[in-house]
Amino acid sequence: MGTTVGVTLNSLLCNRESQGSDGSKPYIWPAIVWVNKDTGTVGVMAGPVEQSAGTVIQSGMHPGQSADIPSNVGTMLRPFEDDLSNHVIILATALWQRNDTPDNVLQAGFDAYVNSLGDAIKGQLLFLNSSDQATVDAAVQKIKDEVKSAVTSAIENTLSTFQKAEILAGALTLDGIIDNSSTVFRNLVAAPFTMSFGGSLGGRLLFYRDNTQNGTGDVDTPAVIGLGGWQDFNFLFSGGNGIIYAVPPDGRLLFYRDNTQNGTGDVDTPSVIGLGGWQQFKFLFSGGNGIIYAVPPDGRLLFYRDTTQNGTGDVNTPSVIGLGGWADFKFLFSGGNGIIYAVPPDGRLLFYRDNTQNGTGDVDTPSVIGLGGWADFQFLFSGGNGIIYAVDNDGRLLFYRDNTQNGTGDVNTPSVIGLGGWTDFNFLFSGGNGIIYAAEKALNPADSYEIEGDFQVIPPSPCEAEQQAVNAATIAVNDIKAQIRELQTEFTQAPASEKPGILLDIKDAEKELAQAKTQLSEAIAALNACQQRNRPVRVS
């Protein structure tokens, strides 16, 4: 007895749609794809047997609405007799807008989608396994293009001459593809997942991890820990230990906590720890251990303390620890332990030290630890322990190290740990321990949807034989349905002399379909009975 992989698509959320006042009529084409890592073989299983290729999830869907995905559309089970760990499981899903495509034409497009998906993936396996993300992205795009071409050709070839004339006259509008998306389950453990279609609205808070913290490796795969609106803050920075401070346009100081600090959960409920005026500063950043440094327009350096570091209290009375000129820098940020890095307009990197870290004294005499060019970066921030991250004009993420952390030496040779795209954020800052937070800019896609689902790994059960009977009956029903669809297409395109014979073939196939459906119903009933017999008995 083998292990079964289950995918359940639970809900579809509409963030934005381009269909106007009537809303959208979305439907999906889901398919499970499995790749055998030993043999390179690729298999595809489409959605459930009773799924119509154009089953609309909700008519008139508007932004902000969420709809449950029916189980006969979004629930798929695929058993594996061999070792599941030998496989990579991929969920591929196309999201469509329902218009006027005839059912037989739509079904032909769906069949082409399923049939071309496996071949397209098999042709790009070598590139999909590349360590270069650009190569992987190019392979994914080629798969999308190949599948789209196959679906488009199948739809065009199935349309009758009259239907094509209707399209030209504007009397028939074919269904439109919104987007297609995929997710890969490499670890093969039960977990929830989210699939995005059409484009993100942006403004999410992303969690990256620099696992090595030594300038090697590539920081490239974020988790989403904040769902939207993070681009609207005037300031956004970390206080360490999962603390994130934010200042909205109304000038309050907000306290967030990333409780897990591992890329899970959602950072969504702040406390107010500063009542107003925090938007006025030129620079605002944390020094760790509750210390917050601020530079008002007059150029002084102020020292605040978040005494509780738990979201309570009010941070409201600063000390002056720098008398002037602090507003003139291009970058100003803390390295922890009283270290403050600064970049003046001439591009040098300066090292200051707040020796007391208690709001007394004067921070006034820097050392030069970088000779030039530091003003050219798009982002510059510390990761703690002497680490300095920078984003250059090419969008790469660079790793520098201030080895001495005492104002001596020269910080001058970076490593590249992010290959591109790092200039696209509104905020980019470190949370310490290799954590890098990023807040996306606001985006404006025509359509934006999300599917929430669950991936399951189901161990062998006492009802394996019954499950196999259901699977076999399901395949039989699917095969006869496909045969009927082919006959129906043949009927519409055949000359009048051949139509009576094709019609008889269709009727014979429909009789076979009725028998196959009866066998499927009996197999499902036997499976349900077996599961009922083997249900654990509760002991009260």
N, C-alpha and C positions, 0 to 999 in steps of 0.2 A: 504494500500500500504506500502511495506517495503523498507528497505535500501539495496543498492547493494554495495558489496565490489569489487573493481577492482584492478587487478595487471597487470602492463605492464612491460615486460622485454625489455629494449630499445636496449642495445648493449652488445656485448661480446668482451672483451679485452684479447689478448694473451700476457702474460708477458714472458712465457717460454713454449716450447713444446719439446717432446722427440721423435718426429717422423722422425727427420732427414731432409735432404735437400728438400724433397717433401712437408714438412709442414704437418699440421694436418687437419682433416676433422671433426670438432666437431659438435655434435648435442645435444639437451637437452630434458629431460623429466620433465616438470614442473607440479606441482599439488598444488592446494589450499586445505589445511586441516583446518577444523574448529572443535573446541572443545566447547561444551556447558558446562559452568562452573556449572550450576545447576544440570544437569542430568548426566554429564560425557560422553554423547554420542559423537562419533567422526564421521565426514563425510569427504569425499574426492571427489574432482572434478579435473579430469585431464585436460590437455591442450585442445585447441579448436577442434571442430568437424572435421575440414578439415586438421588437422595436421597428417602428416605421422610420424610414430614413429621414423623414421630415417632421417628426413629432415635436411640436412647439412646446417649449418649457413654460412660457407664459406669454400671452398676447398683450400687446400694449404696455410693454415694460418700459419704465422710466428710471432716470438716475435716482439712486438711493433705494431702489426696490430690490428685494431678494426673493427668489422663488426656489422651492424644493424641486430637485430633479427626480422624476419618477423612477422607481426602482427598475422598471422594465426598460429604462433607457440607460441608467447610470450604474447598475450593479453588474459586475462581471467576475466570474470564477474560472480559473484555469488550473487544472491538476497537472502535476509533474511526477512522472514515475521515477526519473533519475534524480541524482543529487541536485537539489535546488541551488546550492552554492556554486554550481558550474554555470549559472545563468546570470545575465543582466536583464532586468525587467524594465521596459519603457512603456509609459502610458502616453499615447499620442491622441490628441483631440482636436478636431476642427470645429469651429463655431461659425454658424451660418445665420443669415437673416432670411426668413421665409417670405417669399413673394408669390410668384405664380407658376413656378416650374412644375410641369405635369409630373404626376407620381412616378410613371414609368421612366421618365427622363431622369428624375431625381435619383431613383434607385440605381440606374445605370452609372451615374456619377459616384454613388456610394460604393458600388461594387468595384469601380476603377480605383477609388481611394484605398480600399482594403487590399486589392490585388497589387497595386503599385508600391504600397508603403514598405512591404518587406524587401522587395527588390531594390528600392532606392536606398534603404538603410544598409543592406548587404554590400552595395557598391561603394559605400563610404566608410566601412568599418575601420579601415586602416587609419583614416584621417580623424575619425571620431575618437580614436584611442590616443591621439597625439597629446603631448604635454604642452603644446603651444595653443593657447586659447583662440588665437586668430584662425588657426587651421581648423579647429573644431567648429568655430562659428561659420566658417566658409562651407564646411561639410554639411552642417545643418541647413544652411540656405540652399545648397544644391539639392538636398532631399526635398525641401519644401517646393522648389521649382519643378522638380521632376514629377512629384505627386500632383501638383497643380496642373501641369501640362496633361497628365493622364486623365484627370477628372474633367478638364475642359474639353478634351477631345471626345471623351465618352458622351458627354452631354450634347455636344454639337452633332455627333454621329447618330444620336438617338432621336433628335428632333425631326419631326416630319417637315416636308416642304411648306405646308400650310403654317405650321408653328413658327418656322423661320420668317415667313412673310409677316406674321403677327408681330414678331419682335421688331422687325424693321419699321412697321407701322406704328409702333408704340402701344399696341394692344395687349402685349404679353411681356411682362417683366420677369426675367429669371431671378432666382434666389442669388443673394450675394454673399461671398465669403467675408466674414468679419476678420478672422485671424485663425491661425492654428498654433498650438502650443504643445509642449511635451515636458515630461519630467522623468528622470531616471532613478530607479530604486536599486542602488548598488549594494547597500548593506542588507537588504532583504529582511528587515525587521518591521514590525507593525508601527505605523506612525501616521499622523495627519499630514496633509500637504495642501498647497495652494497653487493653482495654475492661473496665470494672467493672460488676457487676450486683448489685443487692440492697442495696447500702450498704457503705461502707468500714468496716473494723474500727477505723479511726483510728490515731493514733500514728505516722503517717508524717512524714518530714521533707520539707518542700516548699521549693522554690526559686522565689522571685519576683525580678523585676528592675524597678527604677525607672529606665527607660531615659533619661529626660531629666534627672533629678536637679535640676530647677529648679522643681518644684511644678506642672508641667503634665502632661497625659496621665493615664492610669488604669492602676494596677498591679492586674491582674485575672486573669492566667492563669499558674498555677504549674506547675512540673515536679516530679515525685516523684523524690527522690534518696536517700531512706531508706525502707525498706519497712514498718517497724513498730517499736514499742517506745520511740520517742523521747519519749513523754509521761511515762515512768517516772522520768526523771532529777530530781534535786533542783535542779541548776543546769545550764543549757545556754547557752553564749555563744560568740561568735566571737573569735578572736585575730587576724583579718586574714589576707590571702594564702591563703585557703582553709582556715585552721586553725579547728577547732571543738573547744572544750573541753566536757567533760561530767562531772558527778558523779552516779553512781548511789547508791542508798540505802546501799550498804556503805561509802561515804565515800572511795572512790578517786578520783583525778583522771585522767580519760581524755583522750587526744589523738586526734582524728579529722582527716582531711584531705579536703576537697572538691577533688580534683585538677583537675577541668576548670573549675570555677567558671562553668559556662555552662548548668547545668540538665540535663546528661547524666551518665551513670555512676551509681554507687551508693556512698554513703558508709556503709560497713558494718564495717570492721575497725579497732578502736582499739588504741592502745598505752597502757600504764599509766605515767604520769609522776608520780603522787602516790600513796603507799601507803595512806593512810587519814586520816580526820578532816576531810575537806573538806566533809562534809555539815553540819558544825556552824555554818557561817557564816551571818550574816544577809544579807550581800551578797557576791557574788563576780562579778567582771567584769574584762575585759581592757582594758589601756591601749594595746595595740599594741606591736610590736617585742619580744614576749615578756614584757611586763609584765603581771602579774596582781595586781589589788587585791582585798583581802578585809577584811571587817568581822566579827570574832567577837562573841559576845553581850556582851562587856564594852565594846563601842563604840569600840575602837581601829581605826585604819586601817592595815592591813598591806600591805607591798610585797613581792611575790614576783617571781622572774624565771625564765622558761622559757628557759634559756640557749641550748639547741640549736635549739628550734623545729622539731624533726623527729621527735618522738615517742620520743626516747631520753633517758636521764638521769632524775633525780628532782628534782622541785620541792619543796623541803622546809624551807628556812630563810628566814623573813621578816625584814624590817626594819619597825620601827614608824615611820610618818610622820604619824600623826594620833593625838593622845593620848586622845580620848574624845568621845562624843556622836554618833558616826557611825551607830550603830544606830537612831537616832531618825527617820531620814528615811523618807519614803514611797517615793521613787525615788532611786537613786544609780547613775550610769553615766558612762563615759568618752566624751569627744569626740575622743580622740587628741591627740598632741603635748602630753601632760601636763595637758590640760583634764579636769576632773571636774565634772559637773553634778549638782546635788542638789535635791530638793524636800522641804522640811520640812512638817509637818502643816498649817501655815498657808497652803500652796499657792503660795508664791513659788518662782521658779526661781533657784537660786544657781549662781554660777560660781566654782570653785576652780581653782588651778593647782599642779601638782606640778612645781616649777621645775627640779629636778635630774634627775628621772626615773631615779635610780640607787639609791633606798632611803635617801638621807640627807635632812636637813632636816625641816621640819614643815609640813604642809598645813593651815593654820588660819584663814585670813581670806578669806571669800567676798565677791563682789560680787553685787548683786541685778540680774538681767537679765530677770526676768519677775515682774510685780507680783502675780499671784494666779490661782487656778483650776487650777494645774498638778497639784494632788493629786487632781483628779477623773478623770484619765485611767485607762484600763484597762491600757495599755502606754505606756511612754515610753522611747525609746532613740535613740542617735546613729547617723547614717549617715556620719560623718566630714565633714571640710571645712565644719564649721558646720551641717550638716544635722541636724535633730532630727525624728524621726518620733513621732507620738502617735496613739493609738486612743481615740476618745471613747466615751461610753456608747451612742451610736447605732451603733457598730460601724464607723464610717468611719475610714479611714487619712488622717491629716493630715500636712502637710509644713510645718515651720517652718525658718527659717534664722537662725542667730546670725552676723550679717554681720561683726561686728568680731572675734569670737573672742578678745577680750582683757578681757572683763568689763565693757565699757561698752555703752551702748545698751539697747534693750528688745526682747525677742523676743515679738511679740504678735499677728501676723497670719498665720494658716495658709492653705494651699491644701488642697483635698480631692483626693486622688489615689487613693483607694479607697472605693467607694461603700457597702460594707456587709459584715458578716460577719467583721470582723477581731477581734472579741472572742471568737471561738470557739476560739482556739488556747490551748495550754498554755504555749508559749514563742513569743516573737516578737522577733527581734534582727537587726541588720544585719551583713553580712560586708564592708562597704565597697564602693566603686565601684558603688553602686546595687543591690547584692545584698541581698535581705531573706530570711532563713530563718524558717520557721514550723514548729512541731511541733504536730500535731493532738492534740486530746484523744482519749482512748479512747472508741470508740463501740460500740453494742451492737445491730447489726441482726439480724433473724431469719435472714437469708440473706446470704451474701457470696461472690461468685465473681469470677474474673478470667479473661479470655481473652487469651492472647499470640498475636500474629499478625505478618505481614509484608505490607507494601504494595509492589508492584512496578510498574514502568513498563517494558514490553517493546517495544523498537523493532521496526520492520517486519522481517520475515524472508523468505527466499527461498520459504518455504512458505505464503505468505499465501493463495493460492488454496485450498490444502488445508485451511487453518484455517477459511476461510469456508465450505467444504463441511461441515466438522464443525459449525460454528455453525448452518447452515441445517438440517442433519439433527437437531441437538439441539432446535431450535425445533419441528420437525415432530413429534418424539416427544412433546415436552411438550404440544403442542396435542391430540394424539390421547389422551394420558393424561387431560387435562382433560375431553375429550369423554366418555371412558368413565366418569369419576367423576360427571359430570352425569347420564349414563344410569343409573348404579347408584343414585344418589339418587332419580331419577325412578321407578325400578323399585320401590324400597321403599315409595314413597308412592302408587303407582298402584293402581287397582282390579284385581281378578283378571282381568277381561276384557281389559285392556290389557297385562298383563305378558308374554304370549308374544311380542307384536310388539316390545316393548322389549328382550326377551332376544335376539331375532334381531339387533337393531341393535347390541347389545353384542358379540355374536359377530363381526359384520362389522367392528366397530371394533377388536376384538382381533386380527383377521387383518391389518388395516392397521397396527396397532402392531407386529406381528411383522415385517412388511416394512420399516417405518420403522427398527426397531432393527437390522435387517440392513444397511440403507443407512448407518446411523450407525456400525456396526462397520467397514464397508468404508471409510468416510471417515476414521475414526480410524487404521485400518491404513495408508491412503495418507499421512496426515499423519506417522505414525511413520516410514514409509519415506523420505519427503522429508527429515525431520529427520536421519535416519541418513545419507543421502547428503550432506547439507550440514554434517555435523559436522566441526569443524576437525581437521586431521591433525596429530598430534604428531610433531615432528621430534626424534629422539634424537641 
